[in-house]
Each structure stands twice: as C-alpha cells, then as structure tokens.
C-alpha cells in the first residue's frame, strides 16, 4: 500500500495589505487634491465675479443701463 503524504499548504492571505493600503492612501490624497482645487477655482454661476474682466464675455458699454 502507498504511503500517505500530507499535501496541505497553508495559504499566505495577508500578502496584499501593503498594496491595498497604498491604493487607499493614494485615493485619499487624490480626493484631497481635487477638493482643494475645486474650492480654489470654482465660481458659482450667480457669483458676481463669475463674468469678470478678461473672461471673454462681452462687456456692456459704459453708461448703459441693464
């Protein structure tokens, strides 16, 4: 009769945590960067400075009413 050999090899399931942590950290950095850029550059369409000088919009001639 053949001799029985144990063939169980335990899985190494914790090997991906550094990569997952790096991806999560990169995601948080990108979210922070996008939020900062958005808050610094976004102008709401009802903001009075939205159609500012040099924006390319046609300005009304001086002395004209609304």
N, CA, C and O atoms as a MOPAC input file, in Angstrom:
PM7 MOZYME 1SCF
protein

 N      0.82900 1    -1.16700 1     0.00000 1
 C      0.00000 1     0.00000 1     0.00000 1
 C      0.88600 1     1.24600 1     0.00000 1
 O      1.94900 1     1.25900 1     0.61900 1
 N      0.43100 1     2.31100 1    -0.71100 1
 C      1.21300 1     3.53500 1    -0.83600 1
 C      1.13500 1     4.33800 1     0.45300 1
 O      0.12500 1     4.35000 1     1.15500 1
 N      2.23600 1     5.00300 1     0.72900 1
 C      2.29300 1     5.80900 1     1.95000 1
 C      1.57600 1     7.14400 1     1.71700 1
 O      1.74300 1     7.75200 1     0.65900 1
 N      0.79200 1     7.60200 1     2.67700 1
 C      0.03800 1     8.85900 1     2.57400 1
 C      0.96200 1    10.02100 1     2.91900 1
 O      1.65900 1     9.99900 1     3.93400 1
 N      0.95500 1    11.05900 1     2.03900 1
 C      1.74200 1    12.26400 1     2.30100 1
 C      0.79000 1    13.42900 1     2.46200 1
 O     -0.13700 1    13.61100 1     1.67200 1
 N      1.02900 1    14.20300 1     3.48400 1
 C      0.21800 1    15.40900 1     3.72600 1
 C      0.53600 1    16.42300 1     2.64100 1
 O      1.70200 1    16.76100 1     2.43600 1
 N     -0.48300 1    16.91600 1     1.94100 1
 C     -0.27200 1    17.85400 1     0.84700 1
 C     -0.86000 1    19.23100 1     1.13000 1
 O     -0.87700 1    20.08200 1     0.24100 1
 N     -1.32500 1    19.46300 1     2.30500 1
 C     -1.92000 1    20.75000 1     2.65700 1
 C     -0.82800 1    21.81100 1     2.74200 1
 O      0.16600 1    21.65100 1     3.45000 1
 N     -1.03700 1    22.90100 1     2.00000 1
 C     -0.11700 1    24.03200 1     2.05300 1
 C     -0.93400 1    25.23300 1     2.50800 1
 O     -1.83600 1    25.66600 1     1.79100 1
 N     -0.64100 1    25.77600 1     3.67900 1
 C     -1.41700 1    26.92000 1     4.15900 1
 C     -1.24500 1    28.12800 1     3.23700 1
 O     -0.14600 1    28.41200 1     2.76200 1
 N     -2.33700 1    28.82200 1     3.00000 1
 C     -2.30700 1    29.98700 1     2.11200 1
 C     -1.73200 1    31.19100 1     2.83500 1
 O     -1.95400 1    31.38600 1     4.03000 1
 N     -0.99700 1    31.98700 1     2.09300 1
 C     -0.47200 1    33.25300 1     2.62300 1
 C     -1.42500 1    34.35400 1     2.15300 1
 O     -1.22200 1    34.94000 1     1.09000 1
 N     -2.45100 1    34.63100 1     2.93700 1
 C     -3.51800 1    35.54400 1     2.50300 1
 C     -3.31000 1    36.98700 1     2.94400 1
 O     -4.12900 1    37.84200 1     2.60700 1
 N     -2.27200 1    37.28300 1     3.66700 1
 C     -2.04400 1    38.64700 1     4.14100 1
 C     -1.03700 1    39.40700 1     3.29200 1
 O     -0.61900 1    40.49700 1     3.68300 1
 N     -0.64400 1    38.88900 1     2.18400 1
 C      0.41600 1    39.49300 1     1.38900 1
 C     -0.03400 1    40.75600 1     0.65200 1
 O      0.82200 1    41.54800 1     0.25600 1
 N     -1.32800 1    40.98000 1     0.45000 1
 C     -1.79100 1    42.11600 1    -0.33400 1
 C     -2.07900 1    43.37300 1     0.46100 1
 O     -2.42700 1    44.39300 1    -0.13200 1
 N     -1.94800 1    43.34300 1     1.78200 1
 C     -2.29600 1    44.50800 1     2.59500 1
 C     -1.44200 1    45.74100 1     2.32200 1
 O     -1.99600 1    46.84000 1     2.31500 1
 N     -0.15300 1    45.64100 1     2.10100 1
 C      0.61300 1    46.85800 1     1.77900 1
 C      0.14900 1    47.52200 1     0.47900 1
 O      0.08700 1    48.74800 1     0.39600 1
 N     -0.17200 1    46.72900 1    -0.51500 1
 C     -0.65200 1    47.29300 1    -1.78100 1
 C     -2.02400 1    47.92900 1    -1.58100 1
 O     -2.27800 1    49.02600 1    -2.07900 1
 N     -2.90900 1    47.25000 1    -0.85600 1
 C     -4.23900 1    47.80800 1    -0.59800 1
 C     -4.12800 1    49.10200 1     0.20100 1
 O     -4.85400 1    50.05900 1    -0.06900 1
 N     -3.23900 1    49.14000 1     1.17000 1
 C     -3.03200 1    50.36200 1     1.94700 1
 C     -2.50700 1    51.49500 1     1.08300 1
 O     -2.90400 1    52.64700 1     1.25800 1
 N     -1.61500 1    51.17300 1     0.15000 1
 C     -1.09500 1    52.18300 1    -0.76900 1
 C     -2.17100 1    52.74100 1    -1.68000 1
 O     -2.21000 1    53.94300 1    -1.94200 1
 N     -3.04600 1    51.86900 1    -2.16500 1
 C     -4.13700 1    52.31900 1    -3.02900 1
 C     -5.09700 1    53.21200 1    -2.25200 1
 O     -5.55200 1    54.23200 1    -2.77000 1
 N     -5.40400 1    52.84000 1    -1.02200 1
 C     -6.29800 1    53.65400 1    -0.19200 1
 C     -5.65600 1    55.00800 1     0.11100 1
 O     -6.33000 1    56.03600 1     0.05600 1
 N     -4.37100 1    55.01700 1     0.42600 1
 C     -3.66600 1    56.27800 1     0.69600 1
 C     -3.64400 1    57.17000 1    -0.54700 1
 O     -3.87600 1    58.37500 1    -0.44700 1
 N     -3.36800 1    56.59200 1    -1.71000 1
 C     -3.37400 1    57.35900 1    -2.95700 1
 C     -4.76300 1    57.93200 1    -3.22600 1
 O     -4.88700 1    59.07700 1    -3.66200 1
 N     -5.80100 1    57.15000 1    -2.97100 1
 C     -7.17500 1    57.62200 1    -3.16400 1
 C     -7.47500 1    58.80700 1    -2.26100 1
 O     -8.06700 1    59.79000 1    -2.70800 1
 N     -7.08000 1    58.72900 1    -1.00900 1
 C     -7.32500 1    59.84100 1    -0.07900 1
 C     -6.55900 1    61.09700 1    -0.49400 1
 O     -7.08400 1    62.20600 1    -0.39200 1
 N     -5.33700 1    60.92800 1    -0.95600 1
 C     -4.54500 1    62.07500 1    -1.41600 1
 C     -5.20500 1    62.71700 1    -2.63400 1
 O     -5.28600 1    63.94300 1    -2.71900 1
 N     -5.67800 1    61.90100 1    -3.57600 1
 C     -6.32000 1    62.44100 1    -4.77400 1
 C     -7.63600 1    63.14100 1    -4.43600 1
 O     -7.94100 1    64.18500 1    -5.01100 1
 N     -8.41400 1    62.58500 1    -3.51900 1
 C     -9.66600 1    63.23300 1    -3.10400 1
 C     -9.35900 1    64.58400 1    -2.46700 1
 O    -10.04000 1    65.56900 1    -2.75300 1
 N     -8.35000 1    64.64200 1    -1.61400 1
 C     -7.96200 1    65.90400 1    -1.00100 1
 C     -7.49200 1    66.92300 1    -2.02300 1
 O     -7.83600 1    68.10000 1    -1.92100 1
 N     -6.71300 1    66.49400 1    -3.00400 1
 C     -6.21900 1    67.39400 1    -4.03700 1
 C     -7.36000 1    67.94000 1    -4.88400 1
 O     -7.40900 1    69.13800 1    -5.16300 1
 N     -8.26600 1    67.08000 1    -5.28800 1
 C     -9.39500 1    67.51200 1    -6.11000 1
 C    -10.28700 1    68.47700 1    -5.33800 1
 O    -10.75900 1    69.46700 1    -5.89600 1
 N    -10.51900 1    68.19600 1    -4.05600 1
 C    -11.34000 1    69.08600 1    -3.23000 1
 C    -10.68200 1    70.45100 1    -3.09700 1
 O    -11.35800 1    71.47500 1    -3.20000 1
 N     -9.38300 1    70.48000 1    -2.87100 1
 C     -8.66600 1    71.75100 1    -2.74100 1
 C     -8.73900 1    72.55800 1    -4.04400 1
 O     -9.03400 1    73.75300 1    -4.01600 1
 N     -8.47300 1    71.91300 1    -5.17600 1
 C     -8.51300 1    72.61600 1    -6.45800 1
 C     -9.92100 1    73.13000 1    -6.73300 1
 O    -10.08700 1    74.25400 1    -7.20700 1
 N    -10.92300 1    72.32900 1    -6.44500 1
 C    -12.30500 1    72.74200 1    -6.68000 1
 C    -12.65800 1    73.96400 1    -5.83500 1
 O    -13.25900 1    74.91200 1    -6.34000 1
 N    -12.29200 1    73.95000 1    -4.56400 1
 C    -12.63200 1    75.07800 1    -3.68800 1
 C    -11.87900 1    76.34200 1    -4.07600 1
 O    -12.38200 1    77.44500 1    -3.86400 1
 N    -10.68900 1    76.20400 1    -4.63800 1
 C     -9.90200 1    77.36900 1    -5.02000 1
 C    -10.34200 1    77.97200 1    -6.35600 1
 O    -10.14900 1    79.16700 1    -6.58000 1
 N    -10.92600 1    77.17100 1    -7.24300 1
 C    -11.18100 1    77.66200 1    -8.59300 1
 C    -12.64900 1    77.75600 1    -8.98100 1
 O    -12.96800 1    78.44200 1    -9.95200 1
 N    -13.55500 1    77.10000 1    -8.26600 1
 C    -14.95600 1    77.07000 1    -8.67700 1
 C    -15.65000 1    78.39000 1    -8.39600 1
 O    -15.52300 1    78.94700 1    -7.30600 1
 N    -16.37500 1    78.88200 1    -9.36800 1
 C    -17.22600 1    80.06200 1    -9.20300 1
 C    -18.63900 1    79.66300 1    -9.57700 1
 O    -18.87800 1    79.14000 1   -10.66600 1
 N    -19.57100 1    79.90900 1    -8.67700 1
 C    -20.97000 1    79.60800 1    -8.95300 1
 C    -21.47500 1    80.56300 1   -10.02900 1
 O    -21.05600 1    81.72000 1   -10.05900 1
 N    -22.36400 1    80.11000 1   -10.91600 1
 C    -22.85000 1    80.98100 1   -11.99700 1
 C    -23.53900 1    82.25000 1   -11.50800 1
 O    -23.61700 1    83.21900 1   -12.26300 1
 N    -24.03700 1    82.28200 1   -10.28500 1
 C    -24.66200 1    83.50500 1    -9.78100 1
 C    -23.67000 1    84.40200 1    -9.04900 1
 O    -24.04800 1    85.46000 1    -8.54400 1
 N    -22.42300 1    83.99700 1    -8.98700 1
 C    -21.39200 1    84.81300 1    -8.34800 1
 C    -21.13500 1    86.04500 1    -9.20600 1
 O    -21.00700 1    85.94100 1   -10.42600 1
 N    -21.05900 1    87.22800 1    -8.56100 1
 C    -20.89000 1    88.47300 1    -9.31300 1
 C    -19.52400 1    88.56100 1    -9.98300 1
 O    -19.36300 1    89.31600 1   -10.94100 1
 N    -18.55100 1    87.81900 1    -9.51200 1
 C    -17.22600 1    87.85700 1   -10.12600 1
 C    -17.06400 1    86.79500 1   -11.20600 1
 O    -15.98700 1    86.67400 1   -11.78900 1
 N    -18.09700 1    86.03400 1   -11.48000 1
 C    -18.00600 1    84.94200 1   -12.44500 1
 C    -17.72300 1    85.46900 1   -13.84700 1
 O    -16.88600 1    84.91400 1   -14.56000 1
 N    -18.41100 1    86.53400 1   -14.24900 1
 C    -18.16500 1    87.14800 1   -15.55100 1
 C    -17.21100 1    88.31900 1   -15.35600 1
 O    -17.55900 1    89.47200 1   -15.61100 1
 N    -16.02900 1    88.01200 1   -14.91000 1
 C    -15.06700 1    89.05000 1   -14.60100 1
 C    -14.36800 1    89.58900 1   -15.83000 1
 O    -14.54600 1    89.08400 1   -16.93900 1
 N    -13.57500 1    90.61500 1   -15.62000 1
 C    -12.83000 1    91.24300 1   -16.69100 1
 C    -11.84400 1    90.22400 1   -17.27400 1
 O    -11.13600 1    89.53000 1   -16.54400 1
 N    -11.82100 1    90.15600 1   -18.59200 1
 C    -10.92100 1    89.23700 1   -19.25600 1
 C    -11.45600 1    87.82200 1   -19.38500 1
 O    -10.72700 1    86.92600 1   -19.80700 1
 N    -12.72200 1    87.60300 1   -19.02800 1
 C    -13.27300 1    86.25900 1   -19.11100 1
 C    -13.74900 1    85.90700 1   -20.51300 1
 O    -14.11200 1    84.76000 1   -20.77300 1
 N    -13.75000 1    86.88900 1   -21.42500 1
 C    -14.17800 1    86.62400 1   -22.78100 1
 C    -15.62000 1    87.00400 1   -23.03300 1
 O    -16.06400 1    86.98600 1   -24.18100 1
 N    -16.37100 1    87.35100 1   -21.98700 1
 C    -17.75100 1    87.79300 1   -22.15800 1
 C    -17.75500 1    89.23000 1   -22.66700 1
 O    -16.87500 1    90.02200 1   -22.32700 1
 N    -18.73900 1    89.55300 1   -23.47300 1
 C    -18.84500 1    90.91100 1   -23.98800 1
 C    -19.30500 1    91.84100 1   -22.86500 1
 O    -20.33200 1    91.60500 1   -22.22900 1
 N    -18.55100 1    92.86900 1   -22.63800 1
 C    -18.90300 1    93.84300 1   -21.60200 1
 C    -19.87600 1    94.86600 1   -22.16100 1
 O    -19.83400 1    95.20100 1   -23.34500 1
 N    -20.76300 1    95.36200 1   -21.28300 1
 C    -21.68800 1    96.43700 1   -21.70900 1
 C    -20.93300 1    97.73600 1   -21.85000 1
 O    -20.02100 1    98.01000 1   -21.07000 1
 N    -21.28400 1    98.51800 1   -22.80300 1
 C    -20.62100 1    99.81900 1   -22.96200 1
 C    -20.86300 1   100.67700 1   -21.72500 1
 O    -21.88400 1   100.54100 1   -21.04900 1
 N    -19.93800 1   101.53800 1   -21.44700 1
 C    -20.05300 1   102.44400 1   -20.28300 1
 C    -21.27400 1   103.33400 1   -20.40900 1
 O    -21.58400 1   103.81300 1   -21.49900 1
 N    -21.96600 1   103.55700 1   -19.31000 1
 C    -23.09800 1   104.46600 1   -19.28600 1
 C    -24.41300 1   103.83000 1   -19.71100 1
 O    -25.42000 1   104.53600 1   -19.75800 1
 N    -24.46400 1   102.57000 1   -20.01500 1
 C    -25.72500 1   101.94500 1   -20.41900 1
 C    -26.36500 1   101.29200 1   -19.21000 1
 O    -25.68000 1   100.84900 1   -18.28900 1
 N    -27.67700 1   101.24000 1   -19.22700 1
 C    -28.42100 1   100.60700 1   -18.13500 1
 C    -28.50200 1    99.10200 1   -18.38000 1
 O    -28.07300 1    98.61100 1   -19.42400 1
 N    -29.04300 1    98.39200 1   -17.42900 1
 C    -29.19300 1    96.93600 1   -17.51500 1
 C    -29.94200 1    96.64100 1   -18.73100 1
 O    -30.20000 1    95.47500 1   -19.03000 1

